[in-house]
Amino acid sequence: MSPARLRILFLNLGHFVDHLFMLIFAKAAYDAGRAWGLGYDDMIIYGTPAAVLFGAGAPLAASAADKWGRNPLIVVFFIGIGAASILASFADTPMQLGAGLALIGAFASIYHPVGIAMLIQGGGNVGWRLGVNGVWGNLGVASAPLLTGFILASYDWRLAFAVPGVISILLGLAFWGFVRAGRAAPPPASAREKAMVGLAPGWKRALLSLGLVTIGGGFVFGALIFLIPRLFEVKMNGVSTDVAVTGLLAGAVYAAAAFAQVGVGKMIDNRPIKPILVAIAACQPPIILLMSFQQDWALFVTAFVAMAVVFGQIPITDAVLSRYVPDKWRAKVLSVKFMLNLCIGAMVLPFASYVLNAGGGFETILTILAIAALLIVTAAILLPYQAAGEQNRAPAAQPAE
């Protein structure tokens, strides 16, 4: 395998690891809480600091990457998140587990502003690379309930944190060796990338649209990926009551829906972005609302469709950013984007805990998510129109005001 392909493979594995570790707790929360006499509703609140740090740490990660380099930060990411997960497996109280999860969130915050900036570096078929990378990330989402469920069925929640931790450390050491061998150089810049020395025309409206998508999408995405494993346990009793089976079904939804990103990524490399985003955004509110009324296999199908449109939106926002912001500013802009996205997503845990403790059910939560998805529709309408092929021409530089 060429160094360029191996570099992208490591970045894709990083995305897989990032989402896998952030969702181990989503499946393990019930079993960990039961060991300490706490219910799921009370236990999930201990994951809030991790979710907050997952987003809040992004600007610090971007600044560190600008100072020490992007490659060293990816090494720190792999080794740090693995060590934090192993540490979490030794927790003796919910507070200690919450602290371990917070450390996982802090190291997890490194990947998106640094890894995505590395991925889109050089220009070219950015949509395709983002789509494939998104699949890897969402396979991490899919693997979390699947792997955790099987470990819980035979062992306990502690091993669900320890085993992935060891694997991540080994990946970090492998990437370190790859960097030290001088094989991790970024790809040569395309003509468009070389010409982009300032912000492209229409950047203000584009970044406003991006911000609104980030806020609405962060809440919807964060809620669905965290709640679906438990939702399946509660509302698919006609299919199975086995925690491993419901974990497998949740994983199947995430894995299959993730491939929507590849199709969307390919489309945005060759077609105008705006109509694609409008279509995807418009599908979300009705599908999520429909999902709130379903159970058993009907719930499985509607959850798959909902996740397909939610996942399909992901490469679009980063592709928009790559067309309006030059490489030297991307890590910082991405860090703000992911800070907003993931901090908004962190609100899901206290929000879900409050609704469930107040007597509301998953139906109430999904209805609120459908309303929140309307913000994404508004953002899509605001996005500037860019004709197909325009993304491949060198932009006229605009001053950053």
Contacts in CASP RR format, 6 or more apart in sequence:
PFRMAT RR
TARGET T0000
AUTHOR 0000-0000-0000
METHOD contacts of the structure
MODEL  1
MSPARLRILFLNLGHFVDHLFMLIFAKAAYDAGRAWGLGYDDMIIYGTPA
AVLFGAGAPLAASAADKWGRNPLIVVFFIGIGAASILASFADTPMQLGAG
LALIGAFASIYHPVGIAMLIQGGGNVGWRLGVNGVWGNLGVASAPLLTGF
ILASYDWRLAFAVPGVISILLGLAFWGFVRAGRAAPPPASAREKAMVGLA
PGWKRALLSLGLVTIGGGFVFGALIFLIPRLFEVKMNGVSTDVAVTGLLA
GAVYAAAAFAQVGVGKMIDNRPIKPILVAIAACQPPIILLMSFQQDWALF
VTAFVAMAVVFGQIPITDAVLSRYVPDKWRAKVLSVKFMLNLCIGAMVLP
FASYVLNAGGGFETILTILAIAALLIVTAAILLPYQAAGEQNRAPAAQPA
E
1 9 0 8 1.000
3 183 0 8 1.000
3 184 0 8 1.000
3 185 0 8 1.000
4 187 0 8 1.000
6 178 0 8 1.000
6 183 0 8 1.000
7 118 0 8 1.000
7 178 0 8 1.000
7 183 0 8 1.000
7 184 0 8 1.000
7 185 0 8 1.000
7 186 0 8 1.000
8 119 0 8 1.000
8 129 0 8 1.000
8 133 0 8 1.000
10 74 0 8 1.000
10 171 0 8 1.000
10 174 0 8 1.000
10 175 0 8 1.000
10 178 0 8 1.000
10 184 0 8 1.000
11 74 0 8 1.000
11 115 0 8 1.000
11 118 0 8 1.000
11 119 0 8 1.000
11 133 0 8 1.000
12 132 0 8 1.000
12 133 0 8 1.000
12 136 0 8 1.000
12 137 0 8 1.000
13 136 0 8 1.000
13 171 0 8 1.000
14 74 0 8 1.000
14 77 0 8 1.000
14 78 0 8 1.000
14 111 0 8 1.000
14 115 0 8 1.000
14 136 0 8 1.000
14 171 0 8 1.000
15 111 0 8 1.000
15 115 0 8 1.000
15 133 0 8 1.000
15 134 0 8 1.000
15 136 0 8 1.000
15 137 0 8 1.000
15 140 0 8 1.000
16 136 0 8 1.000
16 137 0 8 1.000
16 139 0 8 1.000
16 140 0 8 1.000
16 143 0 8 1.000
17 78 0 8 1.000
17 81 0 8 1.000
17 111 0 8 1.000
17 140 0 8 1.000
17 164 0 8 1.000
17 168 0 8 1.000
17 171 0 8 1.000
18 77 0 8 1.000
18 81 0 8 1.000
18 108 0 8 1.000
18 111 0 8 1.000
18 112 0 8 1.000
18 137 0 8 1.000
19 137 0 8 1.000
19 138 0 8 1.000
19 140 0 8 1.000
19 141 0 8 1.000
19 144 0 8 1.000
19 225 0 8 1.000
20 140 0 8 1.000
20 141 0 8 1.000
20 143 0 8 1.000
20 144 0 8 1.000
20 147 0 8 1.000
20 164 0 8 1.000
21 81 0 8 1.000
21 82 0 8 1.000
21 85 0 8 1.000
21 104 0 8 1.000
21 105 0 8 1.000
21 108 0 8 1.000
21 164 0 8 1.000
21 165 0 8 1.000
21 168 0 8 1.000
22 50 0 8 1.000
22 51 0 8 1.000
22 54 0 8 1.000
22 104 0 8 1.000
22 105 0 8 1.000
22 108 0 8 1.000
22 144 0 8 1.000
23 140 0 8 1.000
23 141 0 8 1.000
23 144 0 8 1.000
23 145 0 8 1.000
23 225 0 8 1.000
23 226 0 8 1.000
24 85 0 8 1.000
24 144 0 8 1.000
24 148 0 8 1.000
24 160 0 8 1.000
24 161 0 8 1.000
24 164 0 8 1.000
25 32 0 8 1.000
25 47 0 8 1.000
25 50 0 8 1.000
25 101 0 8 1.000
26 144 0 8 1.000
26 145 0 8 1.000
26 225 0 8 1.000
26 226 0 8 1.000
26 227 0 8 1.000
26 229 0 8 1.000
26 230 0 8 1.000
27 144 0 8 1.000
27 145 0 8 1.000
27 148 0 8 1.000
27 149 0 8 1.000
27 152 0 8 1.000
27 160 0 8 1.000
27 229 0 8 1.000
27 247 0 8 1.000
27 250 0 8 1.000
28 148 0 8 1.000
28 152 0 8 1.000
28 157 0 8 1.000
28 160 0 8 1.000
28 161 0 8 1.000
29 40 0 8 1.000
29 43 0 8 1.000
29 44 0 8 1.000
29 46 0 8 1.000
29 47 0 8 1.000
30 39 0 8 1.000
30 40 0 8 1.000
30 43 0 8 1.000
30 230 0 8 1.000
30 233 0 8 1.000
31 152 0 8 1.000
31 156 0 8 1.000
31 157 0 8 1.000
32 43 0 8 1.000
32 94 0 8 1.000
32 97 0 8 1.000
32 157 0 8 1.000
33 39 0 8 1.000
33 40 0 8 1.000
33 42 0 8 1.000
33 43 0 8 1.000
33 94 0 8 1.000
35 156 0 8 1.000
35 157 0 8 1.000
36 93 0 8 1.000
36 94 0 8 1.000
38 94 0 8 1.000
40 230 0 8 1.000
41 353 0 8 1.000
41 356 0 8 1.000
41 357 0 8 1.000
42 353 0 8 1.000
42 357 0 8 1.000
43 94 0 8 1.000
44 226 0 8 1.000
44 349 0 8 1.000
44 352 0 8 1.000
44 353 0 8 1.000
45 349 0 8 1.000
45 350 0 8 1.000
45 353 0 8 1.000
46 94 0 8 1.000
46 95 0 8 1.000
46 97 0 8 1.000
46 98 0 8 1.000
46 101 0 8 1.000
47 98 0 8 1.000
47 101 0 8 1.000
47 102 0 8 1.000
47 349 0 8 1.000
48 346 0 8 1.000
48 349 0 8 1.000
48 350 0 8 1.000
49 98 0 8 1.000
49 99 0 8 1.000
49 101 0 8 1.000
49 102 0 8 1.000
50 98 0 8 1.000
50 100 0 8 1.000
50 101 0 8 1.000
50 102 0 8 1.000
50 104 0 8 1.000
50 105 0 8 1.000
50 108 0 8 1.000
51 105 0 8 1.000
51 342 0 8 1.000
51 343 0 8 1.000
51 345 0 8 1.000
51 346 0 8 1.000
51 348 0 8 1.000
51 349 0 8 1.000
52 343 0 8 1.000
52 346 0 8 1.000
53 102 0 8 1.000
53 105 0 8 1.000
53 106 0 8 1.000
53 108 0 8 1.000
53 109 0 8 1.000
54 105 0 8 1.000
54 108 0 8 1.000
54 109 0 8 1.000
54 342 0 8 1.000
54 346 0 8 1.000
55 109 0 8 1.000
55 338 0 8 1.000
55 339 0 8 1.000
55 341 0 8 1.000
55 342 0 8 1.000
55 343 0 8 1.000
55 346 0 8 1.000
56 109 0 8 1.000
56 339 0 8 1.000
56 342 0 8 1.000
56 343 0 8 1.000
57 106 0 8 1.000
57 109 0 8 1.000
57 335 0 8 1.000
57 339 0 8 1.000
58 109 0 8 1.000
58 112 0 8 1.000
58 113 0 8 1.000
58 334 0 8 1.000
58 335 0 8 1.000
58 336 0 8 1.000
58 338 0 8 1.000
58 339 0 8 1.000
58 342 0 8 1.000
59 113 0 8 1.000
59 332 0 8 1.000
59 335 0 8 1.000
59 336 0 8 1.000
59 339 0 8 1.000
60 109 0 8 1.000
61 73 0 8 1.000
61 109 0 8 1.000
61 110 0 8 1.000
61 113 0 8 1.000
61 114 0 8 1.000
61 335 0 8 1.000
62 113 0 8 1.000
62 114 0 8 1.000
62 117 0 8 1.000
62 331 0 8 1.000
62 332 0 8 1.000
62 334 0 8 1.000
62 335 0 8 1.000
63 332 0 8 1.000
63 335 0 8 1.000
64 73 0 8 1.000
64 110 0 8 1.000
65 73 0 8 1.000
65 113 0 8 1.000
65 114 0 8 1.000
65 117 0 8 1.000
65 331 0 8 1.000
66 331 0 8 1.000
66 332 0 8 1.000
70 114 0 8 1.000
70 115 0 8 1.000
70 117 0 8 1.000
70 118 0 8 1.000
70 331 0 8 1.000
71 175 0 8 1.000
71 179 0 8 1.000
71 184 0 8 1.000
72 179 0 8 1.000
73 110 0 8 1.000
73 114 0 8 1.000
74 110 0 8 1.000
74 111 0 8 1.000
74 114 0 8 1.000
74 115 0 8 1.000
74 118 0 8 1.000
74 172 0 8 1.000
74 175 0 8 1.000
75 172 0 8 1.000
75 175 0 8 1.000
75 176 0 8 1.000
75 179 0 8 1.000
76 107 0 8 1.000
76 110 0 8 1.000
77 107 0 8 1.000
77 108 0 8 1.000
77 110 0 8 1.000
77 111 0 8 1.000
77 114 0 8 1.000
78 168 0 8 1.000
78 169 0 8 1.000
78 171 0 8 1.000
78 172 0 8 1.000
78 173 0 8 1.000
78 175 0 8 1.000
79 168 0 8 1.000
79 169 0 8 1.000
79 172 0 8 1.000
79 173 0 8 1.000
80 107 0 8 1.000
80 168 0 8 1.000
80 169 0 8 1.000
81 104 0 8 1.000
81 105 0 8 1.000
81 107 0 8 1.000
81 108 0 8 1.000
81 165 0 8 1.000
81 168 0 8 1.000
82 104 0 8 1.000
82 107 0 8 1.000
82 164 0 8 1.000
82 165 0 8 1.000
82 166 0 8 1.000
82 168 0 8 1.000
82 169 0 8 1.000
83 165 0 8 1.000
83 169 0 8 1.000
84 100 0 8 1.000
84 103 0 8 1.000
84 104 0 8 1.000
84 105 0 8 1.000
84 106 0 8 1.000
84 107 0 8 1.000
85 104 0 8 1.000
85 161 0 8 1.000
85 162 0 8 1.000
85 164 0 8 1.000
85 165 0 8 1.000
85 168 0 8 1.000
86 161 0 8 1.000
86 162 0 8 1.000
86 165 0 8 1.000
86 166 0 8 1.000
87 100 0 8 1.000
87 103 0 8 1.000
88 97 0 8 1.000
88 98 0 8 1.000
88 100 0 8 1.000
88 101 0 8 1.000
88 103 0 8 1.000
88 104 0 8 1.000
88 161 0 8 1.000
89 158 0 8 1.000
89 159 0 8 1.000
89 160 0 8 1.000
89 161 0 8 1.000
89 162 0 8 1.000
90 96 0 8 1.000
90 158 0 8 1.000
91 97 0 8 1.000
91 98 0 8 1.000
91 99 0 8 1.000
91 100 0 8 1.000
109 338 0 8 1.000
109 342 0 8 1.000
112 334 0 8 1.000
112 335 0 8 1.000
112 338 0 8 1.000
112 342 0 8 1.000
113 331 0 8 1.000
113 332 0 8 1.000
113 334 0 8 1.000
113 335 0 8 1.000
113 338 0 8 1.000
114 331 0 8 1.000
116 130 0 8 1.000
116 133 0 8 1.000
116 318 0 8 1.000
116 334 0 8 1.000
117 327 0 8 1.000
117 330 0 8 1.000
117 331 0 8 1.000
117 334 0 8 1.000
118 186 0 8 1.000
119 129 0 8 1.000
119 130 0 8 1.000
119 133 0 8 1.000
120 126 0 8 1.000
120 129 0 8 1.000
120 130 0 8 1.000
120 318 0 8 1.000
120 319 0 8 1.000
120 321 0 8 1.000
120 322 0 8 1.000
120 330 0 8 1.000
121 186 0 8 1.000
121 187 0 8 1.000
121 189 0 8 1.000
121 193 0 8 1.000
121 327 0 8 1.000
122 186 0 8 1.000
122 187 0 8 1.000
122 188 0 8 1.000
122 189 0 8 1.000
122 190 0 8 1.000
122 193 0 8 1.000
122 327 0 8 1.000
123 187 0 8 1.000
123 189 0 8 1.000
123 190 0 8 1.000
123 192 0 8 1.000
123 193 0 8 1.000
123 322 0 8 1.000
124 190 0 8 1.000
124 192 0 8 1.000
124 193 0 8 1.000
124 392 0 8 1.000
125 269 0 8 1.000
126 269 0 8 1.000
126 318 0 8 1.000
126 319 0 8 1.000
126 322 0 8 1.000
127 265 0 8 1.000
127 266 0 8 1.000
127 268 0 8 1.000
127 269 0 8 1.000
127 315 0 8 1.000
127 319 0 8 1.000
128 262 0 8 1.000
128 265 0 8 1.000
128 266 0 8 1.000
128 269 0 8 1.000
130 261 0 8 1.000
130 265 0 8 1.000
130 314 0 8 1.000
130 315 0 8 1.000
130 318 0 8 1.000
130 319 0 8 1.000
131 261 0 8 1.000
131 262 0 8 1.000
131 263 0 8 1.000
131 264 0 8 1.000
131 265 0 8 1.000
131 266 0 8 1.000
131 314 0 8 1.000
131 315 0 8 1.000
132 261 0 8 1.000
132 262 0 8 1.000
133 315 0 8 1.000
134 258 0 8 1.000
134 261 0 8 1.000
134 311 0 8 1.000
134 314 0 8 1.000
134 315 0 8 1.000
135 258 0 8 1.000
135 259 0 8 1.000
135 261 0 8 1.000
135 262 0 8 1.000
137 258 0 8 1.000
138 254 0 8 1.000
138 255 0 8 1.000
138 257 0 8 1.000
138 258 0 8 1.000
138 261 0 8 1.000
138 311 0 8 1.000
139 254 0 8 1.000
139 255 0 8 1.000
139 258 0 8 1.000
140 254 0 8 1.000
141 225 0 8 1.000
141 251 0 8 1.000
141 254 0 8 1.000
141 258 0 8 1.000
142 250 0 8 1.000
142 251 0 8 1.000
142 252 0 8 1.000
142 253 0 8 1.000
142 254 0 8 1.000
142 255 0 8 1.000
142 258 0 8 1.000
143 251 0 8 1.000
143 255 0 8 1.000
144 229 0 8 1.000
144 251 0 8 1.000
145 228 0 8 1.000
145 229 0 8 1.000
145 246 0 8 1.000
145 247 0 8 1.000
145 248 0 8 1.000
145 250 0 8 1.000
145 251 0 8 1.000
145 254 0 8 1.000
146 247 0 8 1.000
146 248 0 8 1.000
146 250 0 8 1.000
146 251 0 8 1.000
147 160 0 8 1.000
147 164 0 8 1.000
148 157 0 8 1.000
148 160 0 8 1.000
148 247 0 8 1.000
149 160 0 8 1.000
149 243 0 8 1.000
149 244 0 8 1.000
149 247 0 8 1.000
149 248 0 8 1.000
150 244 0 8 1.000
150 248 0 8 1.000
151 157 0 8 1.000
151 159 0 8 1.000
151 160 0 8 1.000
151 163 0 8 1.000
152 160 0 8 1.000
152 243 0 8 1.000
152 244 0 8 1.000
153 242 0 8 1.000
153 243 0 8 1.000
153 244 0 8 1.000
175 184 0 8 1.000
178 184 0 8 1.000
189 327 0 8 1.000
191 394 0 8 1.000
192 391 0 8 1.000
192 392 0 8 1.000
192 393 0 8 1.000
192 394 0 8 1.000
192 395 0 8 1.000
193 326 0 8 1.000
193 327 0 8 1.000
194 394 0 8 1.000
195 394 0 8 1.000
195 395 0 8 1.000
195 397 0 8 1.000
196 326 0 8 1.000
196 327 0 8 1.000
196 394 0 8 1.000
196 395 0 8 1.000
196 397 0 8 1.000
197 326 0 8 1.000
197 397 0 8 1.000
198 326 0 8 1.000
198 397 0 8 1.000
198 398 0 8 1.000
198 399 0 8 1.000
198 400 0 8 1.000
199 324 0 8 1.000
199 325 0 8 1.000
199 326 0 8 1.000
199 397 0 8 1.000
199 398 0 8 1.000
199 399 0 8 1.000
199 400 0 8 1.000
200 206 0 8 1.000
200 323 0 8 1.000
200 324 0 8 1.000
200 325 0 8 1.000
200 395 0 8 1.000
200 396 0 8 1.000
200 397 0 8 1.000
200 398 0 8 1.000
201 395 0 8 1.000
201 396 0 8 1.000
201 398 0 8 1.000
202 324 0 8 1.000
202 384 0 8 1.000
202 398 0 8 1.000
203 324 0 8 1.000
203 325 0 8 1.000
203 398 0 8 1.000
205 382 0 8 1.000
205 383 0 8 1.000
205 384 0 8 1.000
206 320 0 8 1.000
206 323 0 8 1.000
206 324 0 8 1.000
206 383 0 8 1.000
206 384 0 8 1.000
207 324 0 8 1.000
207 333 0 8 1.000
208 382 0 8 1.000
209 320 0 8 1.000
209 379 0 8 1.000
209 380 0 8 1.000
209 382 0 8 1.000
209 383 0 8 1.000
209 384 0 8 1.000
210 317 0 8 1.000
210 320 0 8 1.000
210 321 0 8 1.000
210 337 0 8 1.000
210 379 0 8 1.000
211 337 0 8 1.000
211 340 0 8 1.000
211 379 0 8 1.000
212 375 0 8 1.000
212 376 0 8 1.000
212 378 0 8 1.000
212 379 0 8 1.000
212 382 0 8 1.000
213 277 0 8 1.000
213 281 0 8 1.000
213 313 0 8 1.000
213 316 0 8 1.000
213 317 0 8 1.000
213 376 0 8 1.000
213 379 0 8 1.000
213 380 0 8 1.000
214 317 0 8 1.000
214 337 0 8 1.000
214 340 0 8 1.000
214 341 0 8 1.000
214 344 0 8 1.000
215 340 0 8 1.000
215 341 0 8 1.000
215 344 0 8 1.000
215 375 0 8 1.000
216 344 0 8 1.000
216 372 0 8 1.000
216 373 0 8 1.000
216 375 0 8 1.000
216 376 0 8 1.000
216 379 0 8 1.000
217 310 0 8 1.000
217 313 0 8 1.000
217 341 0 8 1.000
217 344 0 8 1.000
217 372 0 8 1.000
217 373 0 8 1.000
217 375 0 8 1.000
217 376 0 8 1.000
218 340 0 8 1.000
218 341 0 8 1.000
218 342 0 8 1.000
218 344 0 8 1.000
218 345 0 8 1.000
219 344 0 8 1.000
219 345 0 8 1.000
219 347 0 8 1.000
219 348 0 8 1.000
219 369 0 8 1.000
219 372 0 8 1.000
220 284 0 8 1.000
220 288 0 8 1.000
220 310 0 8 1.000
220 369 0 8 1.000
220 372 0 8 1.000
220 373 0 8 1.000
220 376 0 8 1.000
221 310 0 8 1.000
221 314 0 8 1.000
221 341 0 8 1.000
221 345 0 8 1.000
222 345 0 8 1.000
222 348 0 8 1.000
223 345 0 8 1.000
223 348 0 8 1.000
223 351 0 8 1.000
223 352 0 8 1.000
223 365 0 8 1.000
223 369 0 8 1.000
224 288 0 8 1.000
224 303 0 8 1.000
224 306 0 8 1.000
224 307 0 8 1.000
224 310 0 8 1.000
224 369 0 8 1.000
225 254 0 8 1.000
225 307 0 8 1.000
226 348 0 8 1.000
226 349 0 8 1.000
226 352 0 8 1.000
227 348 0 8 1.000
227 352 0 8 1.000
227 362 0 8 1.000
227 365 0 8 1.000
228 250 0 8 1.000
228 253 0 8 1.000
228 254 0 8 1.000
228 303 0 8 1.000
228 307 0 8 1.000
229 246 0 8 1.000
229 247 0 8 1.000
229 250 0 8 1.000
231 299 0 8 1.000
231 303 0 8 1.000
231 362 0 8 1.000
232 246 0 8 1.000
232 247 0 8 1.000
232 249 0 8 1.000
232 250 0 8 1.000
232 299 0 8 1.000
232 300 0 8 1.000
232 303 0 8 1.000
233 241 0 8 1.000
233 243 0 8 1.000
233 246 0 8 1.000
234 362 0 8 1.000
235 294 0 8 1.000
235 295 0 8 1.000
235 296 0 8 1.000
235 299 0 8 1.000
235 362 0 8 1.000
236 246 0 8 1.000
236 249 0 8 1.000
236 295 0 8 1.000
236 296 0 8 1.000
236 299 0 8 1.000
236 300 0 8 1.000
237 296 0 8 1.000
238 295 0 8 1.000
238 296 0 8 1.000
239 245 0 8 1.000
239 246 0 8 1.000
239 249 0 8 1.000
239 296 0 8 1.000
239 297 0 8 1.000
239 300 0 8 1.000
240 246 0 8 1.000
240 249 0 8 1.000
249 300 0 8 1.000
253 300 0 8 1.000
253 303 0 8 1.000
253 304 0 8 1.000
253 307 0 8 1.000
254 307 0 8 1.000
256 304 0 8 1.000
256 308 0 8 1.000
257 304 0 8 1.000
257 305 0 8 1.000
257 307 0 8 1.000
257 308 0 8 1.000
257 310 0 8 1.000
257 311 0 8 1.000
258 311 0 8 1.000
260 308 0 8 1.000
260 309 0 8 1.000
260 311 0 8 1.000
260 312 0 8 1.000
261 311 0 8 1.000
261 312 0 8 1.000
261 314 0 8 1.000
261 315 0 8 1.000
264 276 0 8 1.000
264 280 0 8 1.000
264 312 0 8 1.000
264 313 0 8 1.000
264 315 0 8 1.000
264 316 0 8 1.000
265 315 0 8 1.000
265 316 0 8 1.000
265 319 0 8 1.000
267 276 0 8 1.000
268 276 0 8 1.000
268 315 0 8 1.000
268 316 0 8 1.000
268 319 0 8 1.000
269 391 0 8 1.000
270 388 0 8 1.000
270 389 0 8 1.000
271 388 0 8 1.000
272 385 0 8 1.000
272 386 0 8 1.000
272 387 0 8 1.000
272 388 0 8 1.000
273 316 0 8 1.000
273 319 0 8 1.000
273 320 0 8 1.000
273 383 0 8 1.000
273 386 0 8 1.000
274 380 0 8 1.000
274 383 0 8 1.000
274 384 0 8 1.000
274 385 0 8 1.000
274 386 0 8 1.000
276 316 0 8 1.000
277 313 0 8 1.000
277 316 0 8 1.000
277 379 0 8 1.000
277 380 0 8 1.000
277 383 0 8 1.000
278 377 0 8 1.000
278 380 0 8 1.000
278 381 0 8 1.000
280 309 0 8 1.000
280 312 0 8 1.000
280 313 0 8 1.000
280 316 0 8 1.000
280 380 0 8 1.000
281 313 0 8 1.000
281 373 0 8 1.000
281 376 0 8 1.000
281 377 0 8 1.000
281 379 0 8 1.000
281 380 0 8 1.000
282 377 0 8 1.000
282 380 0 8 1.000
283 309 0 8 1.000
284 306 0 8 1.000
284 309 0 8 1.000
284 310 0 8 1.000
284 313 0 8 1.000
284 370 0 8 1.000
284 373 0 8 1.000
284 376 0 8 1.000
284 377 0 8 1.000
285 370 0 8 1.000
285 371 0 8 1.000
285 373 0 8 1.000
285 374 0 8 1.000
285 377 0 8 1.000
286 370 0 8 1.000
287 302 0 8 1.000
287 305 0 8 1.000
287 306 0 8 1.000
287 309 0 8 1.000
288 306 0 8 1.000
288 366 0 8 1.000
288 369 0 8 1.000
288 370 0 8 1.000
288 373 0 8 1.000
289 366 0 8 1.000
289 367 0 8 1.000
289 370 0 8 1.000
290 302 0 8 1.000
291 299 0 8 1.000
291 302 0 8 1.000
291 303 0 8 1.000
291 306 0 8 1.000
291 366 0 8 1.000
292 362 0 8 1.000
292 363 0 8 1.000
292 366 0 8 1.000
292 367 0 8 1.000
292 370 0 8 1.000
293 363 0 8 1.000
294 301 0 8 1.000
294 302 0 8 1.000
313 376 0 8 1.000
317 337 0 8 1.000
318 334 0 8 1.000
320 383 0 8 1.000
321 330 0 8 1.000
321 333 0 8 1.000
321 334 0 8 1.000
321 337 0 8 1.000
322 330 0 8 1.000
323 386 0 8 1.000
323 391 0 8 1.000
323 395 0 8 1.000
325 333 0 8 1.000
329 400 0 8 1.000
351 365 0 8 1.000
352 365 0 8 1.000
355 361 0 8 1.000
355 364 0 8 1.000
355 365 0 8 1.000
355 368 0 8 1.000
356 365 0 8 1.000
END
